[in-house]
Amino acid sequence: MRKMIDRFRKENEGSFTLEASIIFPILLIIVLLFVFFSLVIYEKVTLQYKANQIASRMAQTWGSSTMNIQTGELGQSDYVINNGDGLYWRITSNNGFNKFGLNLSDNGVVTKKKQRVGEYAGNVSFENGLFVQEIVVSLDKDLALPDVIADIFGINKVGATARHPVVDQTEIIRNTDFILYGFGKFQEYASKYIPFFNRNDAGN
């Protein structure tokens, strides 16, 4: 019996080395895949954050082509309307006529506003929906992954898109005042002409 046990022990010598040589590469591949997957997620999150940041800053400072996109600070030219935007840029230089099929020149105002973000200017687009105006930022980034890993994940680049409605306090105040003024005028004329029409109806 003892001889059988000794023989069994001798036959199993080197089994650990064999198992380790099989399992270790598998574990190494799994760890490497996890590391590369984490890098892809990191690049995706970083790119999305950058897109959201650009869209938010552009939307907050869309009121002037010379407004500092980082701080929102206005230059001296903004106070005297000499920044080249024009007094009525929201009508003539904000791509507002594009919705009606009229591709009128924006006098470079939209382009100037987008150029404030430097190298990302080509990734910024402005959508003027008349009632809802949005800044759309689309970013892409190539991934420095080995071809084998790129084939496994099925991607070689990541992308991110962010949208943010334009925040134009001046326009909000102006539209609110216009609505209040128009409603007041409507009440004024209604109080004059409604009794007149009612009197004519009574006479008939």
ZICORGI-V766748 format. One record per helix or strand. SS is the DSSP state (~ for helix, > for strand). FROM is the first residue (numbers start at 1). LEN is the number of residues. Records with the same first field share a line. If there is no record, write none. Layout:
BEGIN
SS: FROM-LEN  FROM-LEN
END
This chain:
BEGIN
~: 2-10  15-46  76-4  89-4  96-5  109-15  147-7  169-35
>: 124-5  133-10  157-9
END
